[in-house]
Amino acid sequence: MSVTLSQEDCYCDLQTFYKNVATKMGVTVTGSTLFDCRKISVTKQVQDELWAYYYQEEGYSNMQISALFLAMGPKANIDQCKEEYLAKTEDGFVA
């Protein structure tokens, strides 16, 4: 499923970002909702906003952000498209 996002939807921590995507998918997010980061792809612009949030707001170093994204981040592998802020999810992204 493809989801168009705003810049504000992307400038946040990963948990909030995943909640934003799920909400735009029409999913009701509860305290027991789980997200599978292997099942979501985003544009480079989305990744840049997430990165900027952790760098500017949380004070993470580039190395810390890289490690975080390696473990829990979405894949920035959507080629340039009409929408700058786009996420594509696969079945199993939300559980």
MARGUMAR-381337 format. One record per atom (N, C-alpha, C): residue in one letter; x, y negated, z negated. Coordinates in nm, 2 decimals. Layout:
N
+-----+--------+--------+--------+
| res |     c1 |     c2 |     c3 |
+-----+--------+--------+--------+
|   A |      X |      Y |      Z |
...
+-----+--------+--------+--------+
//
This chain:
95
+-----+--------+--------+--------+
| res |     c1 |     c2 |     c3 |
+-----+--------+--------+--------+
|   M |   0.08 |   0.12 |   0.00 |
|   M |   0.00 |   0.00 |   0.00 |
|   M |   0.09 |  -0.12 |   0.00 |
|   S |   0.06 |  -0.22 |   0.08 |
|   S |   0.13 |  -0.35 |   0.09 |
|   S |   0.06 |  -0.45 |   0.00 |
|   V |   0.14 |  -0.53 |  -0.07 |
|   V |   0.09 |  -0.63 |  -0.16 |
|   V |   0.17 |  -0.76 |  -0.13 |
|   T |   0.09 |  -0.87 |  -0.10 |
|   T |   0.16 |  -1.00 |  -0.09 |
|   T |   0.16 |  -1.07 |  -0.22 |
|   L |   0.28 |  -1.12 |  -0.26 |
|   L |   0.30 |  -1.18 |  -0.39 |
|   L |   0.33 |  -1.33 |  -0.37 |
|   S |   0.32 |  -1.40 |  -0.48 |
|   S |   0.36 |  -1.54 |  -0.48 |
|   S |   0.50 |  -1.54 |  -0.54 |
|   Q |   0.57 |  -1.66 |  -0.53 |
|   Q |   0.70 |  -1.67 |  -0.59 |
|   Q |   0.69 |  -1.65 |  -0.75 |
|   E |   0.58 |  -1.71 |  -0.80 |
|   E |   0.56 |  -1.70 |  -0.95 |
|   E |   0.54 |  -1.55 |  -0.99 |
|   D |   0.48 |  -1.47 |  -0.91 |
|   D |   0.46 |  -1.33 |  -0.94 |
|   D |   0.59 |  -1.25 |  -0.95 |
|   C |   0.70 |  -1.31 |  -0.89 |
|   C |   0.83 |  -1.24 |  -0.88 |
|   C |   0.93 |  -1.30 |  -0.98 |
|   Y |   0.91 |  -1.42 |  -1.02 |
|   Y |   1.01 |  -1.48 |  -1.12 |
|   Y |   0.97 |  -1.44 |  -1.26 |
|   C |   1.01 |  -1.32 |  -1.30 |
|   C |   0.97 |  -1.26 |  -1.43 |
|   C |   1.06 |  -1.14 |  -1.45 |
|   D |   1.04 |  -1.08 |  -1.57 |
|   D |   1.11 |  -0.95 |  -1.60 |
|   D |   1.04 |  -0.84 |  -1.52 |
|   L |   1.11 |  -0.73 |  -1.51 |
|   L |   1.07 |  -0.62 |  -1.43 |
|   L |   0.93 |  -0.56 |  -1.47 |
|   Q |   0.91 |  -0.55 |  -1.60 |
|   Q |   0.79 |  -0.49 |  -1.65 |
|   Q |   0.67 |  -0.58 |  -1.61 |
|   T |   0.69 |  -0.71 |  -1.62 |
|   T |   0.58 |  -0.81 |  -1.58 |
|   T |   0.56 |  -0.80 |  -1.43 |
|   F |   0.67 |  -0.79 |  -1.36 |
|   F |   0.66 |  -0.78 |  -1.21 |
|   F |   0.58 |  -0.66 |  -1.17 |
|   Y |   0.61 |  -0.55 |  -1.23 |
|   Y |   0.54 |  -0.42 |  -1.20 |
|   Y |   0.39 |  -0.44 |  -1.23 |
|   K |   0.36 |  -0.50 |  -1.34 |
|   K |   0.22 |  -0.53 |  -1.38 |
|   K |   0.16 |  -0.62 |  -1.28 |
|   N |   0.23 |  -0.72 |  -1.23 |
|   N |   0.17 |  -0.81 |  -1.13 |
|   N |   0.14 |  -0.74 |  -1.00 |
|   V |   0.23 |  -0.65 |  -0.96 |
|   V |   0.20 |  -0.57 |  -0.84 |
|   V |   0.08 |  -0.48 |  -0.86 |
|   A |   0.08 |  -0.41 |  -0.97 |
|   A |  -0.03 |  -0.32 |  -1.00 |
|   A |  -0.17 |  -0.39 |  -1.00 |
|   T |  -0.17 |  -0.51 |  -1.06 |
|   T |  -0.29 |  -0.59 |  -1.07 |
|   T |  -0.34 |  -0.63 |  -0.93 |
|   K |  -0.24 |  -0.67 |  -0.85 |
|   K |  -0.28 |  -0.70 |  -0.71 |
|   K |  -0.33 |  -0.58 |  -0.63 |
|   M |  -0.29 |  -0.46 |  -0.67 |
|   M |  -0.34 |  -0.34 |  -0.61 |
|   M |  -0.48 |  -0.31 |  -0.66 |
|   G |  -0.53 |  -0.38 |  -0.76 |
|   G |  -0.66 |  -0.35 |  -0.81 |
|   G |  -0.66 |  -0.25 |  -0.93 |
|   V |  -0.54 |  -0.22 |  -0.98 |
|   V |  -0.52 |  -0.13 |  -1.10 |
|   V |  -0.54 |  -0.20 |  -1.23 |
|   T |  -0.61 |  -0.15 |  -1.32 |
|   T |  -0.62 |  -0.20 |  -1.45 |
|   T |  -0.50 |  -0.15 |  -1.54 |
|   V |  -0.42 |  -0.24 |  -1.58 |
|   V |  -0.30 |  -0.21 |  -1.65 |
|   V |  -0.33 |  -0.21 |  -1.80 |
|   T |  -0.29 |  -0.10 |  -1.87 |
|   T |  -0.31 |  -0.08 |  -2.01 |
|   T |  -0.17 |  -0.06 |  -2.08 |
|   G |  -0.17 |  -0.04 |  -2.21 |
|   G |  -0.05 |  -0.01 |  -2.28 |
|   G |   0.01 |   0.12 |  -2.24 |
|   S |  -0.06 |   0.21 |  -2.19 |
|   S |  -0.01 |   0.34 |  -2.15 |
|   S |   0.02 |   0.36 |  -2.00 |
|   T |   0.01 |   0.25 |  -1.93 |
|   T |   0.04 |   0.25 |  -1.79 |
|   T |   0.19 |   0.26 |  -1.77 |
|   L |   0.23 |   0.35 |  -1.68 |
|   L |   0.37 |   0.37 |  -1.64 |
|   L |   0.39 |   0.34 |  -1.50 |
|   F |   0.52 |   0.29 |  -1.47 |
|   F |   0.55 |   0.25 |  -1.33 |
|   F |   0.68 |   0.33 |  -1.29 |
|   D |   0.68 |   0.38 |  -1.17 |
|   D |   0.79 |   0.45 |  -1.11 |
|   D |   0.87 |   0.36 |  -1.01 |
|   C |   0.98 |   0.31 |  -1.05 |
|   C |   1.06 |   0.22 |  -0.97 |
|   C |   1.11 |   0.28 |  -0.84 |
|   R |   1.10 |   0.41 |  -0.83 |
|   R |   1.14 |   0.48 |  -0.70 |
|   R |   1.04 |   0.47 |  -0.60 |
|   K |   0.92 |   0.43 |  -0.64 |
|   K |   0.80 |   0.43 |  -0.55 |
|   K |   0.76 |   0.29 |  -0.50 |
|   I |   0.86 |   0.19 |  -0.51 |
|   I |   0.83 |   0.05 |  -0.47 |
|   I |   0.94 |  -0.01 |  -0.39 |
|   S |   0.91 |  -0.07 |  -0.28 |
|   S |   1.01 |  -0.14 |  -0.20 |
|   S |   0.97 |  -0.29 |  -0.19 |
|   V |   1.06 |  -0.38 |  -0.18 |
|   V |   1.03 |  -0.52 |  -0.18 |
|   V |   1.12 |  -0.59 |  -0.07 |
|   T |   1.09 |  -0.71 |  -0.04 |
|   T |   1.17 |  -0.80 |   0.04 |
|   T |   1.29 |  -0.85 |  -0.04 |
|   K |   1.39 |  -0.90 |   0.03 |
|   K |   1.51 |  -0.95 |  -0.03 |
|   K |   1.47 |  -1.08 |  -0.12 |
|   Q |   1.37 |  -1.15 |  -0.07 |
|   Q |   1.32 |  -1.27 |  -0.15 |
|   Q |   1.27 |  -1.23 |  -0.28 |
|   V |   1.20 |  -1.12 |  -0.29 |
|   V |   1.14 |  -1.07 |  -0.42 |
|   V |   1.26 |  -1.04 |  -0.51 |
|   Q |   1.35 |  -0.96 |  -0.46 |
|   Q |   1.47 |  -0.93 |  -0.54 |
|   Q |   1.54 |  -1.05 |  -0.59 |
|   D |   1.56 |  -1.15 |  -0.50 |
|   D |   1.63 |  -1.28 |  -0.54 |
|   D |   1.56 |  -1.35 |  -0.65 |
|   E |   1.42 |  -1.35 |  -0.65 |
|   E |   1.35 |  -1.42 |  -0.76 |
|   E |   1.37 |  -1.34 |  -0.89 |
|   L |   1.36 |  -1.21 |  -0.89 |
|   L |   1.38 |  -1.13 |  -1.01 |
|   L |   1.52 |  -1.15 |  -1.06 |
|   W |   1.62 |  -1.15 |  -0.97 |
|   W |   1.76 |  -1.17 |  -1.01 |
|   W |   1.77 |  -1.31 |  -1.08 |
|   A |   1.72 |  -1.41 |  -1.01 |
|   A |   1.73 |  -1.55 |  -1.07 |
|   A |   1.67 |  -1.55 |  -1.21 |
|   Y |   1.55 |  -1.48 |  -1.23 |
|   Y |   1.49 |  -1.48 |  -1.36 |
|   Y |   1.59 |  -1.43 |  -1.47 |
|   Y |   1.65 |  -1.31 |  -1.44 |
|   Y |   1.74 |  -1.25 |  -1.54 |
|   Y |   1.86 |  -1.34 |  -1.56 |
|   Y |   1.91 |  -1.40 |  -1.46 |
|   Y |   2.03 |  -1.48 |  -1.46 |
|   Y |   2.01 |  -1.61 |  -1.54 |
|   Q |   1.90 |  -1.68 |  -1.50 |
|   Q |   1.87 |  -1.82 |  -1.56 |
|   Q |   1.79 |  -1.81 |  -1.69 |
|   E |   1.70 |  -1.72 |  -1.70 |
|   E |   1.61 |  -1.72 |  -1.82 |
|   E |   1.67 |  -1.63 |  -1.93 |
|   E |   1.73 |  -1.52 |  -1.89 |
|   E |   1.77 |  -1.42 |  -1.99 |
|   E |   1.92 |  -1.43 |  -2.02 |
|   G |   2.00 |  -1.50 |  -1.93 |
|   G |   2.14 |  -1.51 |  -1.95 |
|   G |   2.22 |  -1.39 |  -1.91 |
|   Y |   2.17 |  -1.30 |  -1.83 |
|   Y |   2.24 |  -1.18 |  -1.79 |
|   Y |   2.35 |  -1.22 |  -1.70 |
|   S |   2.46 |  -1.14 |  -1.70 |
|   S |   2.56 |  -1.16 |  -1.60 |
|   S |   2.52 |  -1.08 |  -1.47 |
|   N |   2.59 |  -1.11 |  -1.36 |
|   N |   2.56 |  -1.04 |  -1.24 |
|   N |   2.58 |  -0.89 |  -1.25 |
|   M |   2.68 |  -0.85 |  -1.33 |
|   M |   2.70 |  -0.71 |  -1.35 |
|   M |   2.59 |  -0.65 |  -1.43 |
|   Q |   2.54 |  -0.72 |  -1.53 |
|   Q |   2.43 |  -0.66 |  -1.61 |
|   Q |   2.30 |  -0.65 |  -1.53 |
|   I |   2.28 |  -0.75 |  -1.44 |
|   I |   2.16 |  -0.74 |  -1.36 |
|   I |   2.17 |  -0.63 |  -1.26 |
|   S |   2.29 |  -0.61 |  -1.20 |
|   S |   2.32 |  -0.50 |  -1.11 |
|   S |   2.29 |  -0.37 |  -1.17 |
|   A |   2.33 |  -0.35 |  -1.29 |
|   A |   2.31 |  -0.22 |  -1.37 |
|   A |   2.16 |  -0.21 |  -1.39 |
|   L |   2.09 |  -0.31 |  -1.43 |
|   L |   1.95 |  -0.31 |  -1.46 |
|   L |   1.87 |  -0.27 |  -1.33 |
|   F |   1.91 |  -0.33 |  -1.22 |
|   F |   1.84 |  -0.30 |  -1.10 |
|   F |   1.87 |  -0.16 |  -1.05 |
|   L |   1.99 |  -0.11 |  -1.07 |
|   L |   2.03 |   0.02 |  -1.03 |
|   L |   1.94 |   0.12 |  -1.11 |
|   A |   1.92 |   0.10 |  -1.23 |
|   A |   1.84 |   0.19 |  -1.32 |
|   A |   1.69 |   0.18 |  -1.30 |
|   M |   1.64 |   0.05 |  -1.29 |
|   M |   1.50 |   0.03 |  -1.30 |
|   M |   1.44 |  -0.07 |  -1.20 |
|   G |   1.52 |  -0.11 |  -1.11 |
|   G |   1.47 |  -0.22 |  -1.01 |
|   G |   1.41 |  -0.16 |  -0.89 |
|   P |   1.33 |  -0.24 |  -0.82 |
|   P |   1.27 |  -0.20 |  -0.69 |
|   P |   1.38 |  -0.20 |  -0.58 |
|   K |   1.35 |  -0.13 |  -0.48 |
|   K |   1.45 |  -0.12 |  -0.36 |
|   K |   1.42 |  -0.24 |  -0.27 |
|   A |   1.52 |  -0.32 |  -0.24 |
|   A |   1.50 |  -0.44 |  -0.15 |
|   A |   1.53 |  -0.39 |  -0.01 |
|   N |   1.44 |  -0.31 |   0.05 |
|   N |   1.47 |  -0.26 |   0.18 |
|   N |   1.36 |  -0.28 |   0.28 |
|   I |   1.28 |  -0.38 |   0.26 |
|   I |   1.18 |  -0.42 |   0.36 |
|   I |   1.24 |  -0.52 |   0.45 |
|   D |   1.24 |  -0.49 |   0.58 |
|   D |   1.30 |  -0.59 |   0.67 |
|   D |   1.22 |  -0.72 |   0.67 |
|   Q |   1.28 |  -0.82 |   0.72 |
|   Q |   1.22 |  -0.95 |   0.73 |
|   Q |   1.08 |  -0.94 |   0.80 |
|   C |   0.98 |  -1.00 |   0.74 |
|   C |   0.84 |  -0.99 |   0.79 |
|   C |   0.78 |  -1.13 |   0.77 |
|   K |   0.65 |  -1.14 |   0.81 |
|   K |   0.58 |  -1.26 |   0.80 |
|   K |   0.57 |  -1.31 |   0.65 |
|   E |   0.55 |  -1.22 |   0.56 |
|   E |   0.54 |  -1.26 |   0.42 |
|   E |   0.67 |  -1.26 |   0.36 |
|   E |   0.71 |  -1.37 |   0.29 |
|   E |   0.84 |  -1.37 |   0.22 |
|   E |   0.84 |  -1.27 |   0.10 |
|   Y |   0.73 |  -1.28 |   0.02 |
|   Y |   0.72 |  -1.20 |  -0.10 |
|   Y |   0.63 |  -1.09 |  -0.08 |
|   L |   0.68 |  -0.97 |  -0.05 |
|   L |   0.60 |  -0.86 |  -0.02 |
|   L |   0.65 |  -0.73 |  -0.09 |
|   A |   0.56 |  -0.65 |  -0.14 |
|   A |   0.60 |  -0.52 |  -0.20 |
|   A |   0.52 |  -0.41 |  -0.13 |
|   K |   0.58 |  -0.30 |  -0.11 |
|   K |   0.51 |  -0.18 |  -0.06 |
|   K |   0.53 |  -0.07 |  -0.16 |
|   T |   0.41 |  -0.01 |  -0.20 |
|   T |   0.42 |   0.09 |  -0.30 |
|   T |   0.38 |   0.23 |  -0.23 |
|   E |   0.43 |   0.33 |  -0.29 |
|   E |   0.39 |   0.47 |  -0.25 |
|   E |   0.30 |   0.53 |  -0.35 |
|   D |   0.24 |   0.64 |  -0.32 |
|   D |   0.16 |   0.71 |  -0.41 |
|   D |   0.25 |   0.75 |  -0.53 |
|   G |   0.20 |   0.73 |  -0.65 |
|   G |   0.28 |   0.76 |  -0.77 |
|   G |   0.35 |   0.65 |  -0.83 |
|   F |   0.34 |   0.53 |  -0.77 |
|   F |   0.40 |   0.41 |  -0.83 |
|   F |   0.34 |   0.38 |  -0.97 |
|   V |   0.21 |   0.40 |  -0.98 |
|   V |   0.14 |   0.37 |  -1.11 |
|   V |   0.09 |   0.50 |  -1.17 |
|   A |   0.11 |   0.53 |  -1.29 |
|   A |   0.06 |   0.65 |  -1.36 |
|   A |   0.00 |   0.61 |  -1.49 |
+-----+--------+--------+--------+
//
